[in-house]
Amino acid sequence: MTIQNLISWATPPLSPSDTVEHALGLLMEFRVRHLPVVDDTGTLVGLLSE
């Protein structure tokens, strides 16, 4: 098994321009503690944690 098999694409990523309110809403809606932050090209630029 590889990491790719464990990645869930059901949780939408954040963009650097998203608001904190939007991020908190996604954290609560999807019941997760971390969300990826990606730029316009889809490159991971950060990770937001609760």
DAQUI-V564852 format. One record per pair of residues at least 12 apart in sequence whose ideal C-beta (glycine too) atoms are under 10 Angstrom apart, sorted by the first residue. I is the first residue (numbers start at 1). J is the second residue. If there is no record, write none. Layout:
i->(I/I)
j->(J/J)
This chain:
i->(7/8/8/10/10/11/11/11/11/11/11/11/11/11/12/12/12/12/12/12/13/13/13/13/13/13/13/13/13/13/13/14/14/14/14/14/14/14/14/14/14/15/15/15/15/15/16/16/16/16/16/16/17/17/18/18/18/20/23/23/23/23/24/24/26/27/27/27/28/32/32/33/33/33/34/34/34/34/35/35/35/35/36)
j->(36/30/32/30/32/26/27/29/30/31/32/34/35/36/26/29/30/35/36/38/26/35/36/37/38/39/42/44/45/47/48/26/27/35/36/37/38/45/46/47/48/37/38/39/40/45/37/38/39/40/45/46/39/40/35/37/48/48/35/37/48/50/48/50/48/48/49/50/50/49/50/48/49/50/47/48/49/50/47/48/49/50/48)
